[in-house]
Amino acid sequence: MHTRLSQAKVARELGISAPSVAQWEIGRSKPMLDRLPQLAALYGVSLEDLCGSDLGSPKEALKAAGCTLSERGTKVPVSGFVAGADRVVLFEDGDIEQDGEAYLPFQCYDGIVLRVQGESMVPRYKPGEVIGIHLPGRETFSLRMIGKDVVARLSDGQMVLKTVASGPKPATFVLTSVNPMVPPIFEPEIEWVAPVEFHLVG
């Protein structure tokens, strides 16, 4: 595995500029999805190694949820879904039957789960996975959220699943998409923001 590649070398191999690679490294932007296989090959790693398991393994989900492994696990209602362009929809009372239940390999999670639909967020989120969050979310962003995925309710009422990045000015934030075709939201006005605690096949 090649671990000591300069930004210039990576940029040359991918046919892009070194500042683009620098932006990836600090979380201001992400590589295009079609570049990920070439980037993984360049570093001699799998796509999962490159993109990280995030919180996509049961072990990481247990840790994030503050639970211990249960032989029996539990089924929980799916409270909404994440669809194309990172849009989040929470079900209203009575709509829950639309997506049924999800299986979690632990019993103590008291947050809500959302199901991923479609393939616009591959490789990080795969169709059918579930995402865990706690509501109500926080009223403001924090520095600890930089580089983390969140579900945010914007002041215009939209709900989105995005990655928090530092903004162009001090103490500002940008919401970037897992899908590089979706433009970032600079200095978003939010009603609340809830960090993604885990995602896994449900």
Beta strands, then each sheet from edge to edge (+ up, - down):
strand 1: 74-82
strand 2: 88-90
strand 3: 101-104
strand 4: 112-116
strand 5: 129-133
strand 6: 149-154
strand 7: 159-166
strand 8: 173-176
strand 9: 185-186
strand 10: 190-195
strand 11: 198-201
sheet 1: 2+ 1- 3+
sheet 2: 2+ 1- 4- 5+ 11-
sheet 3: 9+ 8- 7+ 6- 10+
end
